[in-house]
Amino acid sequence: MSGDDSARTALARRLRELRDSHWPDLRVTQAQLREAFGVSVPLISSWESATTAKIPPLHRLEKYAAFFATRRSLAGGAARVPSLSELTSDELDEHKKLLAELTRLRQAALRHQVAAEGGGPGGTGDALLAGPWHFPEGEPITIICSQVPEEERARIPFAVPTQGDYIELYKYSDLDSLFELWGHLRAANPHSQVTLRATEDLRSDDLTTHVALLGGVDYNEVTASTLARMSDLPVRQVPDWDGERGPYFEVGEGGDTRRHHPVTVRNGDSVRLLEDVAFFYRGVNPDNHERTLTICNGMYARGVYGAVRALTDARFRDRNAAYLRDRFGDAQSYSILMRVRIEGRAVVTPDWTQESYRLHEWPDAREA
């Protein structure tokens, strides 16, 4: 077996070995792991496959380490993952050793995957070729962008169609975000059609592609109607511009409701934005379950831009994409509510690996 093949399959072989022979007198079945981990047998099988190995997220490997740290995981005839507080000092040492080993093997498998897909030194990187903004070859993608209201558009030079120097792009309200995302999508999906639409120009076929919604509920009516349909999503955007503290994102879980406001400084009639609140959502397209829906929005345009840059900025996209894989694993739908800092005119790209940037994550880690 070559070194490359060994790196690619070592994690899969070790997971199979744990199940088959970690305890010499006791073989663990995939069905028992299914019961303990709350995942399907085919998914466990894909993690163990030497030919089509799927790399498990880190939080699944944490469960492997806890499960195989003690035989009490199978006590009483039921398979379960014990909490770390239940483990003895010897079992905690075994958990630590197993987790370190599995994490090292996972990192090696990820490095092999990136290299095989053209990443690494001189390549385009994991998040560009295999991250959330990369889709199967040839599948169409539509960006649906917020648009400036007609009464405001009438005051923008060259935004009126009757003018000779009319510029159609002036009708879009999140041009920074649109320019950033358009370029990244074209680079990550060179063989797919990427279409730009304003809500006033939508066609029925646009809604059944991979859809990316840019902008908040006040300027993008598709974002508003889509979020309204998601009854299980605990995050709500409230454009309370006339309220005492202004607009906010509201999170309601377990009977508790929290509001997250942007940070601004007023100087007379002007408002300086110091920190916005932004939202990133990825899930199944409700109008075509074989395609995806992504939402990048914020209370201000700066927040939308920060949500987009989290997965397009070359310095952070690989790190943030890896965080999504580790944190949400195989979840079909997930979201992050985040802080977006503004320094002068510059938007600071959110680093999702830093807890200080993350205001809320859904689903909860215990459910993911």
Buried (B, 14 or more C-beta within 10 A) or exposed (E): EEEEEEBBBBBBBBBBEBBEEBEEEEEBEBEBBBBBBEBEEEBBEBBBBEEEBBBBBBBBBBBBBBBBBBEBBBEEEEBBBBEEEBBEEEBBEBBBEBBEBBBEBBBBBBBBBBBEBBBBEEEBBBBBBBBBBBBEEEBBBBBBBBBBEEEEBEEEEEBBEEEEEEEEEBBBBBBBBBBBBBEBBEBBBEEBEBBBBBBEEBEEEBBBBBBBBBBBBBBBBBBBEBBEEBEEBBBBBBBBEEEEEBBBBBBEEEEEEBBBBBEBEEEEEEEEBEBBBBBBBBBEBEBBEEBBBBBBBBBBBBBBBBBBBBBBBEEBBBBBBBBBBBBBBBBEBBBBBBBBBBEEEEBBBBBBBEEEBBBBBBBEEEEB
